Amino acid sequence: MGIRTGISGMALVRAADAMLQCLGGEEISLLLPVVNVAGDPAAQLGLVDPGVEEVRISPVIVRNLPTESNGPRRRAEFLVPASGISEQVSARDFSDAVQLIDAALGIAYEGDVFHIEGFVTENFSGTAYLYRIVAVE
């Protein structure tokens, strides 16, 4: 049995969590549509707003991105730990992070609502450890 060197994917997930926390991790809320439709016919016809569920995720680092003068007021990149996303994926019966992010109506941060433009998964050794979500206000 030899000495094993290197870093595993799960160790990097824990390291990413620690890094985001040390860098002043903040909290965001993913806004998910409420899927429970009441027995009321008006709700079934879409005449009643079912509302949204705020799913809190932390620690998150928020970076402001440059915008064009004719573009959105504010553009931001949210660095979200894979552990926070995987908790919400399993708690809400989504198959993966892509399905969770696609279902989100937006991100609430500091009283503002951002529309998700896209996201990228950072992987190491076959394990997702960080998500980069770009959103506009």
DSSP file (Angstrom, degrees, kcal/mol; ACC not computed):
  #  RESIDUE AA STRUCTURE BP1 BP2  ACC     N-H-->O    O-->H-N    N-H-->O    O-->H-N    TCO  KAPPA ALPHA  PHI   PSI    X-CA   Y-CA   Z-CA
    1    1 A M              0   0    0      0, 0.0     2,-0.1     0, 0.0     3,-0.0   0.000 360.0 360.0 360.0 119.4    0.0    0.0    0.0
    2    2 A G        -     0   0    0      1,-0.1     2,-0.4     0, 0.0     0, 0.0  -0.346 360.0 -87.5 -91.6 172.2    1.6    3.2   -1.1
    3    3 A I        -     0   0    0     -2,-0.1     2,-0.5     1,-0.0    -1,-0.1  -0.660  41.3-139.4 -80.0 131.9    1.3    6.8    0.1
    4    4 A R        -     0   0    0     -2,-0.4     2,-0.3    -3,-0.0    -1,-0.0  -0.812  24.1-179.3 -97.2 128.0   -1.6    8.5   -1.7
    5    5 A T        +     0   0    0     -2,-0.5     2,-0.2     2,-0.1     0, 0.0  -0.772  34.3  58.1-120.3 167.9   -1.0   12.1   -2.7
    6    6 A G  S    S-     0   0    0     -2,-0.3     2,-0.4     2,-0.0    -2,-0.0  -0.533  79.0 -74.5 107.3-175.8   -3.2   14.7   -4.4
    7    7 A I        -     0   0    0     -2,-0.2     2,-0.2     4,-0.0    -2,-0.1  -0.961  35.8-136.1-126.0 139.9   -6.6   16.2   -3.5
    8    8 A S     >  -     0   0    0     -2,-0.4     4,-1.5     1,-0.1     5,-0.1  -0.504  25.6-112.4 -90.6 164.0  -10.0   14.6   -3.8
    9    9 A G  H  > S+     0   0    0    116,-0.3     4,-1.6     1,-0.2     5,-0.1   0.895 116.3  51.9 -61.5 -42.0  -13.1   16.2   -5.2
   10   10 A M  H  > S+     0   0    0      1,-0.2     4,-2.0     2,-0.2    -1,-0.2   0.838 105.3  55.8 -67.8 -32.0  -14.9   16.3   -1.9
   11   11 A A  H  > S+     0   0    0      1,-0.2     4,-2.2     2,-0.2    -1,-0.2   0.884 107.0  50.6 -65.2 -36.7  -11.9   18.0   -0.2
   12   12 A L  H  X S+     0   0    0     -4,-1.5     4,-2.6     2,-0.2    -2,-0.2   0.850 105.7  55.7 -69.6 -33.7  -12.1   20.7   -2.8
   13   13 A V  H  X S+     0   0    0     -4,-1.6     4,-2.0     2,-0.2    70,-0.2   0.935 110.9  44.6 -61.3 -46.2  -15.8   21.2   -2.1
   14   14 A R  H  X S+     0   0    0     -4,-2.0     4,-2.2     1,-0.2    -2,-0.2   0.881 112.8  51.7 -65.6 -37.8  -15.0   21.8    1.6
   15   15 A A  H  X S+     0   0    0     -4,-2.2     4,-2.7     2,-0.2    -2,-0.2   0.896 108.2  51.1 -65.7 -40.2  -12.1   24.1    0.6
   16   16 A A  H  X S+     0   0    0     -4,-2.6     4,-2.5     2,-0.2     5,-0.2   0.911 109.5  50.7 -63.7 -42.1  -14.4   26.1   -1.6
   17   17 A D  H  X S+     0   0    0     -4,-2.0     4,-2.1     1,-0.2    -2,-0.2   0.933 112.8  46.2 -58.9 -46.4  -16.9   26.5    1.2
   18   18 A A  H  X S+     0   0    0     -4,-2.2     4,-2.6     1,-0.2    -2,-0.2   0.901 112.2  50.7 -64.5 -41.8  -14.2   27.7    3.6
   19   19 A M  H  X S+     0   0    0     -4,-2.7     4,-1.9     2,-0.2    -2,-0.2   0.928 111.1  47.5 -62.8 -45.8  -12.8   30.1    1.0
   20   20 A L  H  <>S+     0   0    0     -4,-2.5     5,-1.1     1,-0.2    -1,-0.2   0.880 113.1  49.2 -64.5 -37.8  -16.2   31.6    0.3
   21   21 A Q  H >X5S+     0   0    0     -4,-2.1     3,-1.3    -5,-0.2     4,-0.6   0.921 111.4  48.8 -66.3 -43.8  -16.8   32.0    4.0
   22   22 A C  H 3<5S+     0   0    0     -4,-2.6    -2,-0.2     1,-0.3    -1,-0.2   0.810 103.9  60.7 -66.6 -30.4  -13.4   33.6    4.7
   23   23 A L  T 3<5S-     0   0    0     -4,-1.9    -1,-0.3    -5,-0.2    -2,-0.2   0.240 132.4 -87.0 -83.8  15.9  -13.9   36.1    1.8
   24   24 A G  T <45 -     0   0    0     -3,-1.3    -3,-0.2     1,-0.1    -2,-0.2   0.871  53.5-148.5  86.7  39.4  -17.0   37.5    3.6
   25   25 A G     << -     0   0    0     -5,-1.1    36,-0.2    -4,-0.6     2,-0.2  -0.056  14.4-162.4 -46.4 133.8  -19.6   35.1    2.2
   26   26 A E  E     -A   60   0A   0     34,-3.7    34,-1.9    31,-0.0     2,-0.4  -0.442  16.1-108.7-107.9-176.8  -23.0   36.7    1.8
   27   27 A E  E     -     0   0A   0     32,-0.2    83,-0.3    -2,-0.2     2,-0.3  -0.950  28.9-179.1-121.3 138.3  -26.4   35.2    1.4
   28   28 A I  E     -A   57   0A   0     29,-2.3    29,-2.6    -2,-0.4     2,-0.5  -0.832  18.9-136.1-123.3 167.2  -28.7   35.1   -1.7
   29   29 A S  E     -AB  56 108A   0     79,-1.9    79,-3.0    -2,-0.3     2,-0.4  -0.989   8.3-145.8-125.7 124.0  -32.1   33.7   -2.3
   30   30 A L  E     -AB  55 107A   0     25,-2.8    25,-2.8    -2,-0.5     2,-0.8  -0.738  20.9-136.9 -79.2 134.1  -33.0   31.7   -5.4
   31   31 A L  E     -AB  54 106A   0     75,-2.7    74,-3.9    -2,-0.4    75,-0.7  -0.848  27.1-179.2 -98.9 109.7  -36.6   32.5   -6.3
   32   32 A L  E     -A   53   0A   0     21,-2.7    21,-3.5    -2,-0.8    72,-0.1  -0.855  30.3-110.7-108.5 142.1  -38.5   29.3   -7.2
   33   33 A P  E     -A   52   0A   0      0, 0.0     2,-0.5     0, 0.0    19,-0.2  -0.450  31.5-116.1 -69.2 142.7  -42.1   29.2   -8.3
   34   34 A V        -     0   0    0     17,-1.9    17,-0.0     1,-0.1     0, 0.0  -0.690  26.7-165.9 -77.5 126.4  -44.5   27.5   -5.8
   35   35 A V        +     0   0    0     -2,-0.5     2,-0.6     2,-0.1    -1,-0.1   0.545  52.2 107.6 -96.5  -7.4  -45.8   24.5   -7.5
   36   36 A N        -     0   0    0     14,-0.1     2,-0.6     1,-0.0    -2,-0.1  -0.605  53.8-161.7 -74.2 118.1  -48.8   23.7   -5.2
   37   37 A V        -     0   0    0     -2,-0.6     7,-0.1     2,-0.0    -2,-0.1  -0.894  14.7-131.8-102.7 123.6  -51.9   24.5   -7.1
   38   38 A A        -     0   0    0     -2,-0.6     6,-0.1     1,-0.1    -1,-0.0  -0.182  22.5-109.8 -67.4 164.7  -55.0   24.9   -4.9
   39   39 A G  S    S+     0   0    0      4,-0.1    -1,-0.1     5,-0.0    -2,-0.0   0.531  84.2 115.4 -73.1  -5.9  -58.3   23.2   -5.7
   40   40 A D    >>  -     0   0    0      1,-0.1     4,-1.8     2,-0.0     3,-0.6  -0.479  69.0-137.6 -66.7 128.5  -59.8   26.6   -6.5
   41   41 A P  H 3> S+     0   0    0      0, 0.0     4,-1.6     0, 0.0     6,-0.2   0.841 103.1  59.1 -57.8 -33.6  -60.7   26.8  -10.2
   42   42 A A  H 34>S+     0   0    0      1,-0.2     5,-2.7     2,-0.2     6,-0.6   0.892 106.1  48.2 -63.1 -38.0  -59.3   30.3  -10.5
   43   43 A A  H X45S+     0   0    0     -3,-0.6     3,-1.0     4,-0.2    -1,-0.2   0.881 109.6  52.4 -68.1 -37.8  -55.9   29.0   -9.4
   44   44 A Q  H 3<5S+     0   0    0     -4,-1.8    -1,-0.2     1,-0.2    -2,-0.2   0.784 108.0  51.6 -70.0 -26.0  -56.0   26.2  -11.9
   45   45 A L  T 3<5S-     0   0    0     -4,-1.6    -1,-0.2    -5,-0.2    -2,-0.2   0.480 119.0-110.4 -86.7  -2.8  -56.8   28.6  -14.7
   46   46 A G  T < 5S+     0   0    0     -3,-1.0    -3,-0.2    -4,-0.3    -2,-0.1   0.672  84.1 123.6  83.6  17.5  -53.8   30.8  -13.7
   47   47 A L      < +     0   0    0     -5,-2.7     2,-0.4    -6,-0.2    -4,-0.2   0.552  63.8  63.6 -86.8  -8.1  -55.9   33.7  -12.5
   48   48 A V  S    S-     0   0    0     -6,-0.6    -2,-0.1    -5,-0.2    -1,-0.0  -0.961  87.2-123.2-118.8 133.1  -54.2   33.5   -9.0
   49   49 A D        -     0   0    0     -2,-0.4     3,-0.1     1,-0.2    -2,-0.1  -0.627  16.9-158.0 -72.8 117.5  -50.5   34.2   -8.5
   50   50 A P        -     0   0    0      0, 0.0    -1,-0.2     0, 0.0   -14,-0.1   0.704  34.1-140.3 -72.6 -16.8  -49.1   31.1   -6.8
   51   51 A G        -     0   0    0    -18,-0.0   -17,-1.9   -16,-0.0     2,-0.3  -0.292  13.5 -82.5  90.2-176.7  -46.1   33.1   -5.5
   52   52 A V  E     -A   33   0A   0    -19,-0.2     2,-0.5    -3,-0.1   -21,-0.1  -0.914  22.7-134.2-130.0 156.9  -42.5   32.2   -5.1
   53   53 A E  E     -A   32   0A   0    -21,-3.5   -21,-2.7    -2,-0.3     2,-0.7  -0.947  18.9-138.9-110.0 129.9  -40.4   30.4   -2.6
   54   54 A E  E     -A   31   0A   0     -2,-0.5     2,-0.7   -23,-0.2   -23,-0.2  -0.812  14.9-164.9 -91.5 118.4  -37.1   32.0   -1.4
   55   55 A V  E     -A   30   0A   0    -25,-2.8   -25,-2.8    -2,-0.7     2,-0.3  -0.904  13.9-145.4-105.1 108.7  -34.4   29.4   -1.1
   56   56 A R  E     -A   29   0A   0     -2,-0.7     2,-0.4   -27,-0.2   -27,-0.2  -0.554  18.8-177.9 -81.5 135.3  -31.5   30.8    0.9
   57   57 A I  E     -A   28   0A   0    -29,-2.6   -29,-2.3    -2,-0.3     3,-0.1  -0.999  12.7-149.5-133.7 132.6  -28.0   29.9    0.0
   58   58 A S  E     +     0   0A   0     -2,-0.4   -31,-0.1     1,-0.2     2,-0.1  -0.968  59.8  37.4-154.6 160.8  -24.8   30.9    1.7
   59   59 A P  E    S+     0   0A   0      0, 0.0     2,-0.4     0, 0.0    -1,-0.2   0.582  72.2 158.9 -78.2 144.1  -21.9   31.6    1.7
   60   60 A V  E     -A   26   0A   0    -34,-1.9   -34,-3.7    20,-0.1     2,-0.5  -0.987  32.3-144.0-131.9 140.0  -21.8   33.3   -1.6
   61   61 A I  E     -D   79   0B   0     18,-1.8    18,-3.1    -2,-0.4     2,-0.5  -0.905  15.3-155.5-103.3 133.7  -19.4   35.8   -3.1
   62   62 A V  E     -D   78   0B   0     -2,-0.5     2,-0.5    16,-0.2    16,-0.2  -0.940   9.4-173.0-113.1 126.4  -20.9   38.5   -5.3
   63   63 A R  E     -D   77   0B   0     14,-2.8    14,-3.0    -2,-0.5     2,-0.3  -0.975  20.9-132.5-119.5 128.1  -18.7   40.3   -7.9
   64   64 A N  E     -D   76   0B   0     -2,-0.5    12,-0.3    12,-0.2    10,-0.0  -0.621  23.2-155.0 -77.0 135.6  -19.9   43.3   -9.9
   65   65 A L  E     -D   75   0B   0     10,-3.0    10,-0.6    -2,-0.3     2,-0.0  -0.807  24.0 -97.9-109.6 151.7  -19.3   42.9  -13.6
   66   66 A P        -     0   0    0      0, 0.0     2,-0.3     0, 0.0    -1,-0.1  -0.347  38.7-158.9 -66.2 148.9  -18.9   45.8  -16.1
   67   67 A T        -     0   0    0      6,-0.1     2,-0.1     4,-0.1     6,-0.0  -0.913  19.7-109.6-125.5 155.7  -22.0   46.7  -18.1
   68   68 A E    >   -     0   0    0     -2,-0.3     3,-1.6     1,-0.1     0, 0.0  -0.457  33.7-111.9 -77.4 157.9  -22.3   48.6  -21.4
   69   69 A S  T 3  S+     0   0    0      1,-0.3    -1,-0.1    -2,-0.1    -2,-0.0   0.796 119.6  41.2 -63.4 -28.0  -23.9   52.0  -21.2
   70   70 A N  T 3  S+     0   0    0      3,-0.0    -1,-0.3     0, 0.0     3,-0.1   0.287 106.5  83.9-101.2  10.5  -27.0   50.8  -23.1
   71   71 A G  S <  S-     0   0    0     -3,-1.6    -4,-0.1     1,-0.3     0, 0.0  -0.007  92.4 -43.2 -95.7-159.1  -27.2   47.5  -21.2
   72   72 A P        -     0   0    0      0, 0.0    -1,-0.3     0, 0.0     3,-0.1  -0.217  52.0-116.6 -67.5 159.9  -28.7   46.6  -17.8
   73   73 A R  S    S+     0   0    0      1,-0.2     2,-0.4    -3,-0.1    -6,-0.1   0.898  95.7  12.9 -62.8 -41.3  -28.2   48.8  -14.7
   74   74 A R        -     0   0    0     -8,-0.1    63,-2.8     2,-0.0     2,-0.4  -1.000  60.5-171.4-144.8 137.6  -26.3   46.2  -12.9
   75   75 A R  E     +DE  65 136B   0    -10,-0.6   -10,-3.0    -2,-0.4     2,-0.3  -0.996  16.2 178.7-129.8 133.7  -24.6   42.9  -13.8
   76   76 A A  E     -DE  64 135B   0     59,-2.9    59,-2.7    -2,-0.4     2,-0.5  -0.957  25.4-141.6-139.6 154.0  -23.2   40.5  -11.2
   77   77 A E  E     -DE  63 134B   0    -14,-3.0   -14,-2.8    -2,-0.3     2,-0.6  -0.974  17.9-156.4-113.4 126.8  -21.5   37.2  -10.9
   78   78 A F  E     -DE  62 133B   0     55,-3.3    55,-2.7    -2,-0.5     2,-0.8  -0.915   3.5-154.2-105.4 119.5  -22.5   35.0   -7.9
   79   79 A L  E     -DE  61 132B   0    -18,-3.1   -18,-1.8    -2,-0.6    53,-0.2  -0.845  22.0-175.4 -94.5 110.3  -19.9   32.4   -6.8
   80   80 A V  E     - E   0 131B   0     51,-2.9    51,-3.0    -2,-0.8   -20,-0.1  -0.896  24.0-119.9-114.8 131.6  -22.0   29.7   -5.1
   81   81 A P  E  >  - E   0 130B   0      0, 0.0     4,-1.6     0, 0.0     3,-0.4  -0.414  16.3-130.2 -70.3 144.7  -20.6   26.6   -3.3
   82   82 A A  H  > S+     0   0    0     47,-1.5     4,-2.9     1,-0.2     5,-0.2   0.816 107.0  62.3 -61.9 -30.5  -21.6   23.3   -4.7
   83   83 A S  H  > S+     0   0    0     46,-0.3     4,-1.8   -70,-0.2    -1,-0.2   0.904 103.0  48.4 -64.0 -40.1  -22.6   22.2   -1.2
   84   84 A G  H  > S+     0   0    0     -3,-0.4     4,-1.3     2,-0.2    -1,-0.2   0.890 115.0  44.8 -66.6 -39.6  -25.3   24.9   -1.0
   85   85 A I  H  X S+     0   0    0     -4,-1.6     4,-2.4     2,-0.2    -2,-0.2   0.919 111.0  52.3 -70.2 -44.1  -26.7   23.9   -4.4
   86   86 A S  H  X S+     0   0    0     -4,-2.9     4,-2.1     1,-0.2     5,-0.2   0.847 105.6  56.2 -65.1 -32.2  -26.6   20.2   -3.7
   87   87 A E  H  X S+     0   0    0     -4,-1.8     4,-2.1    -5,-0.2    -1,-0.2   0.936 111.6  42.7 -59.4 -46.3  -28.5   20.7   -0.5
   88   88 A Q  H  X S+     0   0    0     -4,-1.3     4,-1.6     2,-0.2     6,-0.2   0.835 110.1  56.8 -72.4 -33.1  -31.3   22.4   -2.4
   89   89 A V  H  <>S+     0   0    0     -4,-2.4     5,-2.2     1,-0.2     4,-0.2   0.943 114.0  38.7 -61.9 -47.8  -31.3   19.9   -5.2
   90   90 A S  H ><5S+     0   0    0     -4,-2.1     3,-0.7     1,-0.2    -2,-0.2   0.865 114.2  54.2 -73.6 -34.6  -31.9   17.0   -2.9
   91   91 A A  H 3<5S+     0   0    0     -4,-2.1    -1,-0.2     1,-0.2    -2,-0.2   0.788 116.9  37.3 -68.7 -26.5  -34.3   18.9   -0.6
   92   92 A R  T 3<5S-     0   0    0     -4,-1.6    -1,-0.2    -5,-0.1    -2,-0.2   0.217 110.3-114.7-113.3  13.5  -36.6   19.8   -3.6
   93   93 A D  T < 5 +     0   0    0     -3,-0.7     2,-0.2    -4,-0.2    -3,-0.2   0.817  59.4 153.0  58.3  36.8  -36.3   16.6   -5.6
   94   94 A F      < -     0   0    0     -5,-2.2    -1,-0.2    -6,-0.2     3,-0.1  -0.636  48.0-132.2 -86.1 156.0  -34.5   18.1   -8.6
   95   95 A S  S    S-     0   0    0     -2,-0.2     2,-0.3     1,-0.2    -1,-0.1   0.841  77.2 -19.0 -79.0 -32.5  -32.3   15.8  -10.6
   96   96 A D  S  > S-     0   0    0     -7,-0.1     4,-1.6     1,-0.1    -1,-0.2  -0.945  73.9 -84.9-161.0 179.1  -29.3   18.1  -10.7
   97   97 A A  H  > S+     0   0    0     -2,-0.3     4,-2.7     1,-0.2     5,-0.3   0.839 120.3  60.0 -64.6 -34.8  -28.1   21.7  -10.3
   98   98 A V  H  > S+     0   0    0      1,-0.2     4,-2.5     2,-0.2    -1,-0.2   0.925 105.8  47.5 -60.3 -44.9  -28.9   22.5  -14.0
   99   99 A Q  H  > S+     0   0    0      2,-0.2     4,-1.7     1,-0.2    -1,-0.2   0.889 112.2  50.3 -64.8 -39.3  -32.6   21.7  -13.3
  100  100 A L  H  X S+     0   0    0     -4,-1.6     4,-1.0     2,-0.2    -2,-0.2   0.945 113.6  43.8 -63.3 -49.2  -32.6   23.8  -10.1
  101  101 A I  H  < S+     0   0    0     -4,-2.7     3,-0.5     1,-0.2    -2,-0.2   0.891 112.5  53.0 -65.8 -39.5  -31.0   26.8  -11.8
  102  102 A D  H  < S+     0   0    0     -4,-2.5    -1,-0.2    -5,-0.3    -2,-0.2   0.844 108.4  51.0 -63.7 -32.8  -33.3   26.5  -14.8
  103  103 A A  H  < S+     0   0    0     -4,-1.7    -1,-0.2    -5,-0.2    -2,-0.2   0.716  88.6 103.7 -76.4 -21.0  -36.4   26.4  -12.5
  104  104 A A     <  -     0   0    0     -4,-1.0   -72,-0.2    -3,-0.5    12,-0.1  -0.386  58.9-156.7 -67.7 136.2  -35.3   29.6  -10.7
  105  105 A L        -     0   0    0    -74,-3.9     2,-0.3     1,-0.3    -1,-0.1   0.669  66.8 -56.8 -82.0 -19.3  -37.2   32.8  -11.6
  106  106 A G  E     -B   31   0A   0    -75,-0.7   -75,-2.7     9,-0.1     2,-0.4  -0.978  56.5 -81.2 167.0-171.3  -34.3   34.9  -10.4
  107  107 A I  E     -BC  30 114A   0      7,-2.3     7,-3.2    -2,-0.3     2,-0.5  -0.991  26.9-148.8-126.0 130.3  -32.0   35.7   -7.5
  108  108 A A  E     +BC  29 113A   0    -79,-3.0   -79,-1.9    -2,-0.4     2,-0.3  -0.881  27.4 163.2 -98.3 127.0  -32.8   38.1   -4.7
  109  109 A Y  E >   - C   0 112A   0      3,-2.7     3,-2.1    -2,-0.5   -81,-0.1  -0.957  65.3 -15.9-147.8 124.3  -29.8   39.9   -3.3
  110  110 A E  T 3  S-     0   0    0     -2,-0.3     3,-0.1   -83,-0.3   -82,-0.0   0.851 127.4 -51.3  50.5  42.5  -29.7   43.1   -1.2
  111  111 A G  T 3  S+     0   0    0      1,-0.3     2,-0.3     0, 0.0    -1,-0.3   0.436 118.4 106.3  80.9  -1.1  -33.4   43.9   -2.0
  112  112 A D  E <   -C  109   0A   0     -3,-2.1    -3,-2.7     2,-0.0     2,-0.5  -0.807  62.6-136.7-109.7 152.6  -32.9   43.6   -5.7
  113  113 A V  E     -C  108   0A   0     -2,-0.3     2,-0.4    -5,-0.2    -5,-0.2  -0.941  18.8-161.5-110.8 128.2  -34.0   40.9   -8.1
  114  114 A F  E     -C  107   0A   0     -7,-3.2    -7,-2.3    -2,-0.5     2,-0.5  -0.864  14.1-134.1-110.1 140.9  -31.6   39.6  -10.7
  115  115 A H  E     -F  136   0B   0     21,-3.6    21,-2.4    -2,-0.4     2,-0.5  -0.809  29.1-119.2 -91.2 130.9  -32.5   37.7  -13.9
  116  116 A I  E     +F  135   0B   0     -2,-0.5    19,-0.3    19,-0.2     3,-0.1  -0.586  31.0 178.5 -76.6 121.3  -30.2   34.7  -14.4
  117  117 A E  E     -     0   0B   0     17,-2.7     2,-0.3    -2,-0.5    18,-0.2   0.833  61.3 -48.7 -86.5 -39.2  -28.3   35.0  -17.7
  118  118 A G  E     -F  134   0B   0     16,-1.6    16,-2.8     2,-0.0    -1,-0.4  -0.977  47.9-137.4 179.4 171.6  -26.3   31.8  -17.4
  119  119 A F  E     -F  133   0B   0     -2,-0.3     2,-0.4    14,-0.2    14,-0.2  -0.996   3.8-152.0-151.4 156.7  -24.1   29.7  -15.2
  120  120 A V  E     -F  132   0B   0     12,-2.1    12,-2.8    -2,-0.3     2,-0.5  -0.980  15.1-137.3-129.4 138.6  -20.9   27.6  -15.3
  121  121 A T  E     -F  131   0B   0     -2,-0.4     2,-0.6    10,-0.2    10,-0.2  -0.848  11.9-147.8 -96.9 127.3  -20.0   24.6  -13.2
  122  122 A E  E     -F  130   0B   0      8,-3.3     7,-2.5    -2,-0.5     8,-1.2  -0.861  24.2-172.0 -93.3 122.2  -16.4   24.5  -11.9
  123  123 A N  E     -F  128   0B   0     -2,-0.6     2,-0.3     5,-0.2     5,-0.2  -0.841  17.1-176.8-116.1 150.8  -15.3   20.8  -11.7
  124  124 A F  E >  S-F  127   0B   0      3,-2.3     3,-1.9    -2,-0.3  -112,-0.1  -0.955  77.2 -10.3-143.7 128.3  -12.3   19.1  -10.3
  125  125 A S  T 3  S-     0   0    0     -2,-0.3  -116,-0.3     1,-0.3     3,-0.1   0.850 129.9 -54.1  54.6  37.4  -11.7   15.3  -10.5
  126  126 A G  T 3  S+     0   0    0      1,-0.2     2,-0.5  -117,-0.1    -1,-0.3   0.550 116.8 110.8  78.4   7.3  -15.3   14.8  -11.7
  127  127 A T  E <   - F   0 124B   0     -3,-1.9    -3,-2.3  -118,-0.0     2,-0.3  -0.962  66.4-130.7-120.4 129.3  -16.8   16.7   -8.7
  128  128 A A  E     + F   0 123B   0     -2,-0.5    -5,-0.2    -5,-0.2     3,-0.1  -0.593  33.2 164.2 -72.4 132.4  -18.5   20.0   -8.9
  129  129 A Y  E     +     0   0B   0     -7,-2.5   -47,-1.5     1,-0.4     2,-0.3   0.547  60.2  20.8-123.6 -16.0  -17.2   22.4   -6.3
  130  130 A L  E     -EF  81 122B   0     -8,-1.2    -8,-3.3   -49,-0.3     2,-0.4  -0.990  56.9-151.5-155.9 143.3  -18.4   25.9   -7.4
  131  131 A Y  E     -EF  80 121B   0    -51,-3.0   -51,-2.9    -2,-0.3     2,-0.7  -0.973   7.9-154.0-118.0 134.8  -21.0   27.4   -9.6
  132  132 A R  E     -EF  79 120B   0    -12,-2.8   -12,-2.1    -2,-0.4     2,-0.6  -0.930  15.8-172.6-106.5 111.1  -20.6   30.8  -11.3
  133  133 A I  E     -EF  78 119B   0    -55,-2.7   -55,-3.3    -2,-0.7     2,-0.5  -0.919   7.3-159.4-108.7 122.6  -24.0   32.4  -11.9
  134  134 A V  E     +EF  77 118B   0    -16,-2.8   -17,-2.7    -2,-0.6   -16,-1.6  -0.876  21.0 168.3-102.0 130.4  -24.1   35.5  -14.0
  135  135 A A  E     -EF  76 116B   0    -59,-2.7   -59,-2.9    -2,-0.5     2,-0.3  -0.962  22.7-145.4-142.3 156.6  -27.2   37.6  -13.5
  136  136 A V  E      EF  75 115B   0    -21,-2.4   -21,-3.6    -2,-0.3   -61,-0.2  -0.911 360.0 360.0-123.9 150.4  -28.5   41.1  -14.4
  137  137 A E              0   0    0    -63,-2.8   -24,-0.2    -2,-0.3   -62,-0.1   0.421 360.0 360.0 -91.4 360.0  -30.8   43.5  -12.6
